[in-house]
Amino acid sequence: MKIAFIVQRYGTEVLGGSEYHCRLVAERLAQQHDVDVLTTCARDYITWKNEYPEGSDRIRGVTVRRFPSARTRDLEAFNKYSEWIFNNPHDRADEIEWLKQQGPWCPPLVEYLRHHQQQYDVLVFFTYLYAPTVLGLEVNPGRSVLVPTSHDEPAIRLEIYKEVFSRPAAILFNTESERRFIHRQFIDRPLLEEIVGVGVDIPQYQPYPRMPEPVPEEEAEAAQSAAADDAGGDEADEAMEARQFPSHLLTRGSVFRRRHRLYGPIALYGGRIDPGKGCEELIEYFSAYVKEGGDGTLALMGVKLMSLPEEPFIRFAGLLSDRERMQALEAATVVVVPSPFESLSLLALEAFAVGTPVLVNARSEVLAEHCLRSNAGLFYADRDEFVECLTLLMGDADLRAAMGQNGREYVRRNYRWDVVLAKYERTFAKIRGGR
């Protein structure tokens, strides 16, 4: 089967939630199908400046076709126009102008899709919000699948999005919360829909202590010896190797801690470091936690799109590789997800997968639902609740261990790749069978 994914940005350096989600699914499906990604040359979602070279590229088994945007975004002008359009009567032309100002505005991408859509069995559009999806869904709705990654925000109430959610042959939601929200918002929808989400790899259990404090040498040796007896092949070799090192170098997450000189409890955030992701509020709340006697460091990994205060308890870890990101999640005492707007949250799921509990923003129905269904995290609605919840999680190792085990089981039950990919395949088969 030949599949096209249409998404606003794409690349291993692009860490946006929907773009990263799209890349994970595209790479997995490329193992069985011929997969193209149609995207822009932009790396930065603030300006949509053309940074990647135009043309075709091959990334991890996926053919990526990049097209240049016709304009960059003037953020100040766009914010002013948004304020007007969300609060005043307007017509469809005004909404298309808003879409153009939002960006990316990439006519060559849509033109390529019009001329080549017949060569694809299925067109998969990621994210409802941007012009490539709004205009691209007009090309061949009968072959189109929308993965909206939607949440409650002013833009989704614009009239153009009624067309977006009524056009495709199928909609694939991330969570039940997202599905309920879209059902309340839009009456006209395709009959074919499913809750799919994304797959998350569960790392093998590591036989050394979960927390970074040193343990008595005889206890570490006993644990490693037991692990070696139970393991075979590479695991046995690793266990044998592990006995050659002091116990404090074998603790979970110790590589990340040593590299960034982090000691004691860590609250970790990962993703775009951006006010829109709740990072300003996170820093304010964590500062209150420290002022009230809380112990720990707030470590932030990802792309920095805002300034950070020069405080000893705040550390910027930078943009990390996939391996380093996993080490950071393992090193964390707690992973914090401060965004009030989430349709899934890969950060929360990846934390669950490595057995690290989460503390999330209760204003996101999706994040609160993850915590309630998994029993692997807490959620806060204001600063006082944040401080209380973080104090509890930082101070109770038994609670963290129980939540960590619950989180791994939650991912194993609901976000295995074989289950996710089977849902995509089933949807594709129904679309092809309906033509």
Contacts in CASP RR format, 6 or more apart in sequence:
PFRMAT RR
TARGET T0000
AUTHOR 0000-0000-0000
METHOD contacts of the structure
MODEL  1
MKIAFIVQRYGTEVLGGSEYHCRLVAERLAQQHDVDVLTTCARDYITWKN
EYPEGSDRIRGVTVRRFPSARTRDLEAFNKYSEWIFNNPHDRADEIEWLK
QQGPWCPPLVEYLRHHQQQYDVLVFFTYLYAPTVLGLEVNPGRSVLVPTS
HDEPAIRLEIYKEVFSRPAAILFNTESERRFIHRQFIDRPLLEEIVGVGV
DIPQYQPYPRMPEPVPEEEAEAAQSAAADDAGGDEADEAMEARQFPSHLL
TRGSVFRRRHRLYGPIALYGGRIDPGKGCEELIEYFSAYVKEGGDGTLAL
MGVKLMSLPEEPFIRFAGLLSDRERMQALEAATVVVVPSPFESLSLLALE
AFAVGTPVLVNARSEVLAEHCLRSNAGLFYADRDEFVECLTLLMGDADLR
AAMGQNGREYVRRNYRWDVVLAKYERTFAKIRGGR
1 33 0 8 1.000
1 34 0 8 1.000
1 121 0 8 1.000
1 122 0 8 1.000
1 428 0 8 1.000
1 432 0 8 1.000
2 33 0 8 1.000
2 34 0 8 1.000
2 35 0 8 1.000
2 36 0 8 1.000
2 119 0 8 1.000
2 120 0 8 1.000
2 121 0 8 1.000
3 29 0 8 1.000
3 33 0 8 1.000
3 34 0 8 1.000
3 35 0 8 1.000
3 36 0 8 1.000
3 120 0 8 1.000
3 121 0 8 1.000
3 122 0 8 1.000
3 123 0 8 1.000
3 124 0 8 1.000
3 428 0 8 1.000
4 35 0 8 1.000
4 36 0 8 1.000
4 37 0 8 1.000
4 38 0 8 1.000
4 113 0 8 1.000
4 117 0 8 1.000
4 120 0 8 1.000
4 122 0 8 1.000
4 123 0 8 1.000
4 124 0 8 1.000
5 22 0 8 1.000
5 25 0 8 1.000
5 26 0 8 1.000
5 35 0 8 1.000
5 36 0 8 1.000
5 37 0 8 1.000
5 38 0 8 1.000
5 124 0 8 1.000
5 125 0 8 1.000
5 126 0 8 1.000
6 37 0 8 1.000
6 38 0 8 1.000
6 39 0 8 1.000
6 109 0 8 1.000
6 113 0 8 1.000
6 123 0 8 1.000
6 124 0 8 1.000
6 125 0 8 1.000
6 126 0 8 1.000
6 132 0 8 1.000
6 133 0 8 1.000
6 136 0 8 1.000
7 18 0 8 1.000
7 19 0 8 1.000
7 22 0 8 1.000
7 37 0 8 1.000
7 38 0 8 1.000
7 39 0 8 1.000
7 125 0 8 1.000
7 126 0 8 1.000
7 127 0 8 1.000
7 132 0 8 1.000
8 19 0 8 1.000
8 39 0 8 1.000
8 40 0 8 1.000
8 42 0 8 1.000
8 45 0 8 1.000
8 103 0 8 1.000
8 104 0 8 1.000
8 127 0 8 1.000
8 130 0 8 1.000
8 132 0 8 1.000
8 133 0 8 1.000
9 16 0 8 1.000
9 19 0 8 1.000
9 39 0 8 1.000
9 40 0 8 1.000
9 42 0 8 1.000
9 43 0 8 1.000
9 45 0 8 1.000
9 104 0 8 1.000
10 19 0 8 1.000
10 22 0 8 1.000
10 23 0 8 1.000
10 37 0 8 1.000
10 39 0 8 1.000
10 59 0 8 1.000
10 64 0 8 1.000
10 66 0 8 1.000
11 19 0 8 1.000
11 23 0 8 1.000
11 43 0 8 1.000
11 52 0 8 1.000
11 59 0 8 1.000
11 64 0 8 1.000
12 23 0 8 1.000
12 59 0 8 1.000
12 60 0 8 1.000
13 43 0 8 1.000
13 319 0 8 1.000
14 20 0 8 1.000
14 23 0 8 1.000
14 43 0 8 1.000
15 271 0 8 1.000
15 272 0 8 1.000
15 302 0 8 1.000
15 303 0 8 1.000
15 319 0 8 1.000
16 45 0 8 1.000
16 271 0 8 1.000
16 272 0 8 1.000
17 149 0 8 1.000
17 271 0 8 1.000
17 346 0 8 1.000
18 126 0 8 1.000
18 127 0 8 1.000
18 147 0 8 1.000
18 149 0 8 1.000
18 343 0 8 1.000
19 126 0 8 1.000
20 346 0 8 1.000
21 126 0 8 1.000
21 147 0 8 1.000
21 149 0 8 1.000
21 198 0 8 1.000
21 344 0 8 1.000
21 346 0 8 1.000
22 37 0 8 1.000
22 126 0 8 1.000
22 147 0 8 1.000
23 62 0 8 1.000
24 198 0 8 1.000
24 199 0 8 1.000
25 124 0 8 1.000
25 198 0 8 1.000
25 420 0 8 1.000
25 424 0 8 1.000
26 35 0 8 1.000
26 37 0 8 1.000
26 62 0 8 1.000
27 60 0 8 1.000
27 61 0 8 1.000
27 62 0 8 1.000
28 199 0 8 1.000
28 417 0 8 1.000
28 421 0 8 1.000
29 35 0 8 1.000
29 421 0 8 1.000
29 424 0 8 1.000
30 60 0 8 1.000
30 61 0 8 1.000
30 62 0 8 1.000
34 63 0 8 1.000
35 61 0 8 1.000
35 62 0 8 1.000
35 63 0 8 1.000
36 62 0 8 1.000
36 63 0 8 1.000
36 64 0 8 1.000
36 65 0 8 1.000
36 120 0 8 1.000
37 62 0 8 1.000
37 63 0 8 1.000
37 64 0 8 1.000
37 65 0 8 1.000
38 65 0 8 1.000
38 67 0 8 1.000
38 109 0 8 1.000
38 112 0 8 1.000
38 113 0 8 1.000
38 132 0 8 1.000
39 64 0 8 1.000
39 65 0 8 1.000
39 66 0 8 1.000
39 67 0 8 1.000
39 109 0 8 1.000
39 132 0 8 1.000
40 48 0 8 1.000
40 50 0 8 1.000
40 66 0 8 1.000
40 67 0 8 1.000
40 68 0 8 1.000
40 69 0 8 1.000
40 104 0 8 1.000
40 106 0 8 1.000
40 109 0 8 1.000
40 132 0 8 1.000
41 50 0 8 1.000
41 51 0 8 1.000
41 52 0 8 1.000
41 53 0 8 1.000
41 54 0 8 1.000
41 66 0 8 1.000
41 67 0 8 1.000
41 68 0 8 1.000
41 69 0 8 1.000
42 48 0 8 1.000
42 49 0 8 1.000
42 50 0 8 1.000
42 51 0 8 1.000
42 52 0 8 1.000
42 69 0 8 1.000
42 104 0 8 1.000
43 49 0 8 1.000
43 51 0 8 1.000
43 52 0 8 1.000
44 51 0 8 1.000
46 73 0 8 1.000
46 75 0 8 1.000
46 305 0 8 1.000
47 72 0 8 1.000
47 73 0 8 1.000
47 75 0 8 1.000
48 69 0 8 1.000
48 71 0 8 1.000
48 72 0 8 1.000
48 73 0 8 1.000
48 103 0 8 1.000
48 104 0 8 1.000
48 105 0 8 1.000
49 69 0 8 1.000
49 72 0 8 1.000
50 68 0 8 1.000
50 69 0 8 1.000
52 66 0 8 1.000
53 66 0 8 1.000
54 66 0 8 1.000
54 67 0 8 1.000
54 68 0 8 1.000
55 65 0 8 1.000
55 66 0 8 1.000
55 67 0 8 1.000
56 63 0 8 1.000
56 64 0 8 1.000
56 65 0 8 1.000
56 66 0 8 1.000
57 63 0 8 1.000
57 64 0 8 1.000
57 66 0 8 1.000
58 64 0 8 1.000
65 112 0 8 1.000
67 106 0 8 1.000
67 108 0 8 1.000
67 109 0 8 1.000
67 112 0 8 1.000
68 106 0 8 1.000
68 108 0 8 1.000
69 103 0 8 1.000
69 104 0 8 1.000
69 105 0 8 1.000
69 106 0 8 1.000
70 105 0 8 1.000
70 106 0 8 1.000
70 107 0 8 1.000
71 100 0 8 1.000
71 103 0 8 1.000
71 105 0 8 1.000
73 101 0 8 1.000
73 102 0 8 1.000
73 103 0 8 1.000
74 101 0 8 1.000
77 101 0 8 1.000
78 101 0 8 1.000
78 102 0 8 1.000
81 97 0 8 1.000
81 98 0 8 1.000
81 101 0 8 1.000
82 98 0 8 1.000
82 102 0 8 1.000
82 154 0 8 1.000
82 155 0 8 1.000
84 90 0 8 1.000
85 94 0 8 1.000
85 95 0 8 1.000
85 98 0 8 1.000
85 158 0 8 1.000
86 154 0 8 1.000
86 155 0 8 1.000
86 157 0 8 1.000
92 159 0 8 1.000
92 160 0 8 1.000
95 158 0 8 1.000
95 159 0 8 1.000
95 160 0 8 1.000
96 160 0 8 1.000
98 158 0 8 1.000
99 105 0 8 1.000
99 130 0 8 1.000
99 131 0 8 1.000
99 134 0 8 1.000
99 160 0 8 1.000
100 131 0 8 1.000
102 129 0 8 1.000
102 130 0 8 1.000
102 131 0 8 1.000
103 130 0 8 1.000
103 131 0 8 1.000
104 130 0 8 1.000
104 131 0 8 1.000
104 132 0 8 1.000
105 131 0 8 1.000
106 131 0 8 1.000
106 132 0 8 1.000
109 132 0 8 1.000
110 131 0 8 1.000
110 132 0 8 1.000
110 135 0 8 1.000
110 136 0 8 1.000
110 139 0 8 1.000
113 123 0 8 1.000
113 136 0 8 1.000
113 139 0 8 1.000
114 139 0 8 1.000
117 123 0 8 1.000
117 139 0 8 1.000
117 140 0 8 1.000
117 143 0 8 1.000
120 143 0 8 1.000
121 143 0 8 1.000
121 428 0 8 1.000
121 432 0 8 1.000
122 143 0 8 1.000
122 144 0 8 1.000
122 145 0 8 1.000
122 428 0 8 1.000
122 431 0 8 1.000
122 432 0 8 1.000
123 136 0 8 1.000
123 139 0 8 1.000
123 140 0 8 1.000
123 143 0 8 1.000
123 144 0 8 1.000
123 145 0 8 1.000
124 144 0 8 1.000
124 145 0 8 1.000
124 147 0 8 1.000
125 132 0 8 1.000
125 133 0 8 1.000
125 136 0 8 1.000
125 137 0 8 1.000
125 144 0 8 1.000
125 145 0 8 1.000
125 146 0 8 1.000
125 147 0 8 1.000
125 168 0 8 1.000
126 133 0 8 1.000
126 147 0 8 1.000
126 149 0 8 1.000
127 133 0 8 1.000
127 147 0 8 1.000
127 148 0 8 1.000
127 149 0 8 1.000
128 134 0 8 1.000
128 146 0 8 1.000
128 148 0 8 1.000
128 149 0 8 1.000
128 150 0 8 1.000
128 156 0 8 1.000
128 161 0 8 1.000
128 164 0 8 1.000
128 165 0 8 1.000
129 150 0 8 1.000
129 155 0 8 1.000
129 156 0 8 1.000
133 146 0 8 1.000
133 164 0 8 1.000
134 160 0 8 1.000
134 161 0 8 1.000
134 163 0 8 1.000
134 164 0 8 1.000
136 144 0 8 1.000
137 144 0 8 1.000
137 146 0 8 1.000
137 163 0 8 1.000
137 164 0 8 1.000
137 167 0 8 1.000
137 168 0 8 1.000
138 167 0 8 1.000
141 167 0 8 1.000
141 168 0 8 1.000
141 169 0 8 1.000
142 168 0 8 1.000
142 169 0 8 1.000
142 431 0 8 1.000
142 435 0 8 1.000
143 169 0 8 1.000
143 431 0 8 1.000
143 435 0 8 1.000
144 167 0 8 1.000
144 168 0 8 1.000
144 169 0 8 1.000
144 170 0 8 1.000
145 168 0 8 1.000
145 169 0 8 1.000
145 170 0 8 1.000
145 171 0 8 1.000
145 172 0 8 1.000
145 427 0 8 1.000
145 428 0 8 1.000
145 431 0 8 1.000
146 164 0 8 1.000
146 165 0 8 1.000
146 167 0 8 1.000
146 168 0 8 1.000
146 170 0 8 1.000
146 171 0 8 1.000
146 172 0 8 1.000
147 171 0 8 1.000
147 172 0 8 1.000
147 174 0 8 1.000
147 196 0 8 1.000
148 165 0 8 1.000
148 171 0 8 1.000
148 173 0 8 1.000
148 178 0 8 1.000
148 182 0 8 1.000
148 343 0 8 1.000
149 174 0 8 1.000
149 178 0 8 1.000
149 343 0 8 1.000
149 344 0 8 1.000
150 156 0 8 1.000
150 178 0 8 1.000
150 181 0 8 1.000
150 182 0 8 1.000
150 343 0 8 1.000
151 178 0 8 1.000
151 181 0 8 1.000
151 341 0 8 1.000
151 342 0 8 1.000
151 343 0 8 1.000
151 364 0 8 1.000
151 366 0 8 1.000
152 181 0 8 1.000
152 341 0 8 1.000
153 341 0 8 1.000
155 161 0 8 1.000
156 185 0 8 1.000
157 185 0 8 1.000
161 186 0 8 1.000
162 186 0 8 1.000
162 188 0 8 1.000
165 171 0 8 1.000
165 182 0 8 1.000
165 185 0 8 1.000
165 186 0 8 1.000
165 188 0 8 1.000
165 189 0 8 1.000
166 186 0 8 1.000
166 188 0 8 1.000
166 189 0 8 1.000
166 190 0 8 1.000
168 190 0 8 1.000
169 190 0 8 1.000
169 192 0 8 1.000
169 431 0 8 1.000
170 190 0 8 1.000
170 192 0 8 1.000
170 193 0 8 1.000
170 194 0 8 1.000
170 427 0 8 1.000
170 430 0 8 1.000
170 431 0 8 1.000
171 182 0 8 1.000
171 189 0 8 1.000
171 190 0 8 1.000
171 192 0 8 1.000
171 193 0 8 1.000
172 193 0 8 1.000
172 194 0 8 1.000
172 195 0 8 1.000
172 196 0 8 1.000
172 197 0 8 1.000
172 423 0 8 1.000
172 424 0 8 1.000
172 427 0 8 1.000
173 179 0 8 1.000
173 182 0 8 1.000
173 193 0 8 1.000
173 194 0 8 1.000
173 195 0 8 1.000
173 196 0 8 1.000
173 197 0 8 1.000
174 195 0 8 1.000
174 196 0 8 1.000
174 197 0 8 1.000
174 198 0 8 1.000
174 343 0 8 1.000
174 344 0 8 1.000
174 366 0 8 1.000
175 195 0 8 1.000
175 197 0 8 1.000
175 343 0 8 1.000
175 344 0 8 1.000
175 366 0 8 1.000
175 369 0 8 1.000
175 370 0 8 1.000
176 195 0 8 1.000
176 369 0 8 1.000
177 365 0 8 1.000
177 366 0 8 1.000
177 369 0 8 1.000
178 343 0 8 1.000
178 344 0 8 1.000
178 366 0 8 1.000
179 193 0 8 1.000
179 195 0 8 1.000
181 365 0 8 1.000
182 189 0 8 1.000
183 189 0 8 1.000
192 427 0 8 1.000
192 430 0 8 1.000
192 431 0 8 1.000
194 423 0 8 1.000
194 426 0 8 1.000
194 427 0 8 1.000
196 420 0 8 1.000
196 423 0 8 1.000
196 424 0 8 1.000
196 427 0 8 1.000
197 344 0 8 1.000
197 415 0 8 1.000
197 420 0 8 1.000
198 344 0 8 1.000
198 346 0 8 1.000
198 349 0 8 1.000
198 415 0 8 1.000
198 420 0 8 1.000
199 349 0 8 1.000
199 415 0 8 1.000
199 416 0 8 1.000
199 417 0 8 1.000
199 419 0 8 1.000
199 420 0 8 1.000
200 346 0 8 1.000
200 349 0 8 1.000
200 350 0 8 1.000
200 352 0 8 1.000
200 353 0 8 1.000
200 411 0 8 1.000
200 415 0 8 1.000
200 416 0 8 1.000
200 417 0 8 1.000
201 353 0 8 1.000
201 417 0 8 1.000
202 353 0 8 1.000
202 408 0 8 1.000
202 411 0 8 1.000
202 412 0 8 1.000
203 326 0 8 1.000
203 330 0 8 1.000
203 353 0 8 1.000
203 354 0 8 1.000
204 235 0 8 1.000
206 252 0 8 1.000
206 330 0 8 1.000
207 223 0 8 1.000
207 224 0 8 1.000
207 226 0 8 1.000
207 227 0 8 1.000
207 231 0 8 1.000
207 239 0 8 1.000
207 242 0 8 1.000
208 220 0 8 1.000
208 223 0 8 1.000
208 224 0 8 1.000
208 242 0 8 1.000
208 247 0 8 1.000
208 250 0 8 1.000
208 251 0 8 1.000
208 252 0 8 1.000
209 215 0 8 1.000
209 220 0 8 1.000
209 223 0 8 1.000
209 247 0 8 1.000
209 250 0 8 1.000
209 251 0 8 1.000
209 252 0 8 1.000
210 252 0 8 1.000
210 355 0 8 1.000
210 400 0 8 1.000
210 401 0 8 1.000
211 251 0 8 1.000
211 252 0 8 1.000
211 333 0 8 1.000
211 397 0 8 1.000
211 400 0 8 1.000
212 251 0 8 1.000
212 252 0 8 1.000
212 253 0 8 1.000
212 254 0 8 1.000
212 257 0 8 1.000
212 264 0 8 1.000
212 331 0 8 1.000
213 251 0 8 1.000
213 264 0 8 1.000
214 247 0 8 1.000
214 248 0 8 1.000
214 251 0 8 1.000
215 247 0 8 1.000
215 251 0 8 1.000
216 247 0 8 1.000
217 246 0 8 1.000
217 247 0 8 1.000
219 247 0 8 1.000
220 247 0 8 1.000
220 250 0 8 1.000
221 243 0 8 1.000
221 247 0 8 1.000
224 239 0 8 1.000
224 242 0 8 1.000
224 243 0 8 1.000
224 250 0 8 1.000
225 239 0 8 1.000
225 243 0 8 1.000
227 235 0 8 1.000
227 239 0 8 1.000
228 235 0 8 1.000
228 236 0 8 1.000
228 239 0 8 1.000
228 240 0 8 1.000
231 238 0 8 1.000
231 239 0 8 1.000
242 250 0 8 1.000
248 254 0 8 1.000
252 330 0 8 1.000
252 331 0 8 1.000
253 327 0 8 1.000
253 328 0 8 1.000
253 330 0 8 1.000
253 331 0 8 1.000
254 331 0 8 1.000
255 327 0 8 1.000
255 331 0 8 1.000
256 262 0 8 1.000
256 317 0 8 1.000
256 324 0 8 1.000
256 327 0 8 1.000
256 328 0 8 1.000
256 330 0 8 1.000
256 331 0 8 1.000
257 263 0 8 1.000
257 266 0 8 1.000
257 331 0 8 1.000
260 299 0 8 1.000
260 315 0 8 1.000
260 317 0 8 1.000
262 297 0 8 1.000
262 299 0 8 1.000
262 315 0 8 1.000
262 331 0 8 1.000
263 297 0 8 1.000
264 295 0 8 1.000
264 296 0 8 1.000
264 297 0 8 1.000
264 333 0 8 1.000
265 295 0 8 1.000
265 296 0 8 1.000
265 297 0 8 1.000
265 333 0 8 1.000
265 334 0 8 1.000
265 394 0 8 1.000
265 395 0 8 1.000
266 296 0 8 1.000
266 297 0 8 1.000
266 298 0 8 1.000
266 299 0 8 1.000
266 331 0 8 1.000
266 332 0 8 1.000
266 333 0 8 1.000
266 334 0 8 1.000
267 286 0 8 1.000
267 296 0 8 1.000
267 297 0 8 1.000
267 298 0 8 1.000
267 299 0 8 1.000
267 332 0 8 1.000
267 333 0 8 1.000
267 334 0 8 1.000
267 335 0 8 1.000
267 336 0 8 1.000
267 359 0 8 1.000
267 390 0 8 1.000
267 394 0 8 1.000
268 299 0 8 1.000
268 300 0 8 1.000
268 301 0 8 1.000
268 328 0 8 1.000
268 329 0 8 1.000
268 331 0 8 1.000
268 332 0 8 1.000
268 334 0 8 1.000
268 335 0 8 1.000
268 336 0 8 1.000
268 356 0 8 1.000
269 279 0 8 1.000
269 282 0 8 1.000
269 298 0 8 1.000
269 299 0 8 1.000
269 300 0 8 1.000
269 301 0 8 1.000
269 335 0 8 1.000
269 336 0 8 1.000
269 337 0 8 1.000
269 338 0 8 1.000
269 347 0 8 1.000
270 300 0 8 1.000
270 301 0 8 1.000
270 302 0 8 1.000
270 325 0 8 1.000
270 328 0 8 1.000
270 335 0 8 1.000
270 347 0 8 1.000
271 277 0 8 1.000
271 301 0 8 1.000
271 302 0 8 1.000
271 303 0 8 1.000
271 347 0 8 1.000
272 302 0 8 1.000
272 303 0 8 1.000
272 305 0 8 1.000
273 279 0 8 1.000
273 300 0 8 1.000
273 302 0 8 1.000
273 303 0 8 1.000
273 304 0 8 1.000
273 305 0 8 1.000
273 306 0 8 1.000
273 308 0 8 1.000
273 316 0 8 1.000
274 305 0 8 1.000
274 306 0 8 1.000
275 306 0 8 1.000
276 339 0 8 1.000
276 341 0 8 1.000
277 338 0 8 1.000
277 339 0 8 1.000
278 338 0 8 1.000
278 339 0 8 1.000
278 340 0 8 1.000
278 361 0 8 1.000
279 300 0 8 1.000
279 306 0 8 1.000
279 338 0 8 1.000
280 306 0 8 1.000
281 338 0 8 1.000
282 298 0 8 1.000
282 336 0 8 1.000
282 338 0 8 1.000
283 298 0 8 1.000
283 308 0 8 1.000
283 309 0 8 1.000
283 314 0 8 1.000
284 383 0 8 1.000
285 338 0 8 1.000
285 380 0 8 1.000
285 383 0 8 1.000
285 386 0 8 1.000
285 387 0 8 1.000
286 298 0 8 1.000
286 313 0 8 1.000
286 314 0 8 1.000
286 336 0 8 1.000
286 386 0 8 1.000
286 390 0 8 1.000
287 309 0 8 1.000
287 311 0 8 1.000
287 313 0 8 1.000
288 383 0 8 1.000
288 386 0 8 1.000
288 387 0 8 1.000
289 386 0 8 1.000
289 387 0 8 1.000
289 390 0 8 1.000
289 391 0 8 1.000
290 296 0 8 1.000
290 313 0 8 1.000
292 387 0 8 1.000
292 391 0 8 1.000
294 390 0 8 1.000
294 391 0 8 1.000
294 394 0 8 1.000
295 394 0 8 1.000
296 313 0 8 1.000
296 333 0 8 1.000
296 394 0 8 1.000
297 313 0 8 1.000
297 314 0 8 1.000
297 315 0 8 1.000
298 313 0 8 1.000
298 314 0 8 1.000
298 315 0 8 1.000
298 336 0 8 1.000
299 315 0 8 1.000
299 316 0 8 1.000
299 317 0 8 1.000
299 328 0 8 1.000
299 332 0 8 1.000
300 308 0 8 1.000
300 314 0 8 1.000
300 315 0 8 1.000
300 316 0 8 1.000
300 317 0 8 1.000
300 318 0 8 1.000
301 317 0 8 1.000
301 318 0 8 1.000
301 319 0 8 1.000
301 320 0 8 1.000
301 325 0 8 1.000
301 328 0 8 1.000
302 317 0 8 1.000
302 318 0 8 1.000
302 319 0 8 1.000
302 320 0 8 1.000
303 319 0 8 1.000
304 316 0 8 1.000
304 318 0 8 1.000
308 314 0 8 1.000
308 316 0 8 1.000
317 328 0 8 1.000
320 328 0 8 1.000
325 350 0 8 1.000
326 350 0 8 1.000
326 354 0 8 1.000
329 335 0 8 1.000
329 350 0 8 1.000
329 351 0 8 1.000
329 354 0 8 1.000
329 356 0 8 1.000
330 354 0 8 1.000
330 356 0 8 1.000
332 351 0 8 1.000
332 356 0 8 1.000
333 356 0 8 1.000
333 393 0 8 1.000
333 394 0 8 1.000
333 400 0 8 1.000
334 356 0 8 1.000
334 357 0 8 1.000
334 358 0 8 1.000
334 359 0 8 1.000
334 390 0 8 1.000
334 393 0 8 1.000
334 394 0 8 1.000
334 400 0 8 1.000
335 347 0 8 1.000
335 348 0 8 1.000
335 351 0 8 1.000
335 356 0 8 1.000
335 357 0 8 1.000
335 358 0 8 1.000
335 359 0 8 1.000
336 358 0 8 1.000
336 359 0 8 1.000
336 360 0 8 1.000
336 390 0 8 1.000
337 345 0 8 1.000
337 347 0 8 1.000
337 348 0 8 1.000
337 358 0 8 1.000
337 359 0 8 1.000
337 360 0 8 1.000
337 361 0 8 1.000
337 364 0 8 1.000
337 367 0 8 1.000
338 360 0 8 1.000
338 361 0 8 1.000
339 345 0 8 1.000
339 361 0 8 1.000
339 364 0 8 1.000
339 367 0 8 1.000
340 361 0 8 1.000
340 363 0 8 1.000
340 364 0 8 1.000
341 364 0 8 1.000
342 348 0 8 1.000
342 364 0 8 1.000
342 366 0 8 1.000
342 367 0 8 1.000
343 366 0 8 1.000
344 366 0 8 1.000
345 360 0 8 1.000
345 364 0 8 1.000
345 366 0 8 1.000
345 367 0 8 1.000
345 370 0 8 1.000
348 358 0 8 1.000
348 360 0 8 1.000
348 367 0 8 1.000
348 370 0 8 1.000
349 370 0 8 1.000
349 411 0 8 1.000
349 415 0 8 1.000
351 357 0 8 1.000
351 358 0 8 1.000
352 358 0 8 1.000
352 370 0 8 1.000
352 374 0 8 1.000
352 376 0 8 1.000
352 404 0 8 1.000
352 407 0 8 1.000
352 408 0 8 1.000
352 410 0 8 1.000
352 411 0 8 1.000
353 407 0 8 1.000
353 408 0 8 1.000
353 411 0 8 1.000
353 415 0 8 1.000
354 408 0 8 1.000
355 376 0 8 1.000
355 403 0 8 1.000
355 404 0 8 1.000
355 405 0 8 1.000
355 407 0 8 1.000
355 408 0 8 1.000
356 400 0 8 1.000
356 404 0 8 1.000
357 376 0 8 1.000
357 377 0 8 1.000
357 378 0 8 1.000
357 393 0 8 1.000
357 399 0 8 1.000
357 400 0 8 1.000
357 403 0 8 1.000
357 404 0 8 1.000
357 407 0 8 1.000
358 370 0 8 1.000
358 371 0 8 1.000
358 376 0 8 1.000
358 377 0 8 1.000
358 378 0 8 1.000
359 377 0 8 1.000
359 378 0 8 1.000
359 379 0 8 1.000
359 380 0 8 1.000
359 386 0 8 1.000
359 389 0 8 1.000
359 390 0 8 1.000
359 393 0 8 1.000
360 367 0 8 1.000
360 368 0 8 1.000
360 370 0 8 1.000
360 371 0 8 1.000
360 377 0 8 1.000
360 378 0 8 1.000
360 379 0 8 1.000
360 380 0 8 1.000
361 367 0 8 1.000
361 379 0 8 1.000
361 380 0 8 1.000
362 368 0 8 1.000
362 379 0 8 1.000
362 380 0 8 1.000
362 381 0 8 1.000
362 385 0 8 1.000
363 381 0 8 1.000
367 379 0 8 1.000
368 379 0 8 1.000
370 376 0 8 1.000
370 377 0 8 1.000
370 410 0 8 1.000
371 377 0 8 1.000
371 378 0 8 1.000
371 379 0 8 1.000
373 410 0 8 1.000
374 406 0 8 1.000
374 407 0 8 1.000
374 409 0 8 1.000
374 410 0 8 1.000
375 403 0 8 1.000
375 406 0 8 1.000
375 407 0 8 1.000
375 410 0 8 1.000
376 403 0 8 1.000
376 404 0 8 1.000
376 406 0 8 1.000
376 407 0 8 1.000
376 410 0 8 1.000
377 393 0 8 1.000
377 403 0 8 1.000
378 389 0 8 1.000
378 392 0 8 1.000
378 393 0 8 1.000
379 389 0 8 1.000
380 386 0 8 1.000
380 388 0 8 1.000
380 389 0 8 1.000
392 399 0 8 1.000
393 399 0 8 1.000
393 400 0 8 1.000
END
